Amino acid sequence: MVGFINPIIIPFIKQNVYQYICQIGVSEGKDTDKLLRVQNVHLTLIDPCLDEDLVSKYRNYPNVEVCKGLSLEILPTMKKSYDCILIDGDHNWFTVFNELIAIEAMNLLRNGGAIFLHDVSRPYGRRDMYYLPDTIPPSYVHPYAKDSGYATALHENGPKNGVLTAVEDFVNQQNEMYMFLKFDVFHGLGLLVKQHAKKTRIIFLQWLIMSMFINQITKLIRS
């Protein structure tokens, strides 16, 4: 979520008065530290803690709960519901699609709540990346090569390949329950809003207009 927390995500959280946040994929906790500056926020962190001992780091924070492990093992066991969920874990179709399915099945996102997802544009929008390919069922792992230490699918596009494809496949199953937009900067940020209140739809439209502006500016800069 680098580049998105301060200018986009935190203002959205404040505007909607979100308090209960679940963060999937935390790494060293840099984004978490920024989220903790939001007044009255309560955070649940899901991460295997390969980069940082998050349990120790946030031991003295009563408003932070650390769930150490893989998201697809933890999400089906959770009982709380959240205003906002940040997904920035394993960037492949199988993981992201099933994270979203688990969130909906366990009713983890409140009506009017939002899900932010990183890497919905290139390089991983239409191409799988696996942090731990051995944890993915073999039938869902595309042929890959190691790129900068990550296992990246050799081919882009096609079914069940990439973060954006996972989001689209999920949305298509939800009978228009979710609205979706994306920002095509810094590898892409996706925003899913669970429809409910009129206020939420108005705020979503405001952010849709802003995203169109940002995307247009990005195209001009790249050209």
Secondary structure as UniProt FT lines:
FT   TURN            2..4
FT   HELIX           5..9
FT   HELIX           10..16
FT   STRAND          20..24
FT   TURN            27..28
FT   HELIX           30..35
FT   TURN            36..37
FT   TURN            39..40
FT   STRAND          42..47
FT   HELIX           54..57
FT   TURN            58..60
FT   TURN            62..63
FT   STRAND          64..68
FT   HELIX           71..74
FT   HELIX           75..77
FT   STRAND          82..87
FT   HELIX           93..105
FT   TURN            106..107
FT   STRAND          109..118
FT   TURN            122..124
FT   STRAND          129..130
FT   HELIX           133..135
FT   HELIX           138..140
FT   STRAND          144..147
FT   TURN            148..149
FT   STRAND          150..153
FT   TURN            159..160
FT   HELIX           163..172
FT   TURN            173..176
FT   STRAND          178..183
FT   TURN            186..187
FT   STRAND          189..194
FT   HELIX           198..222
//
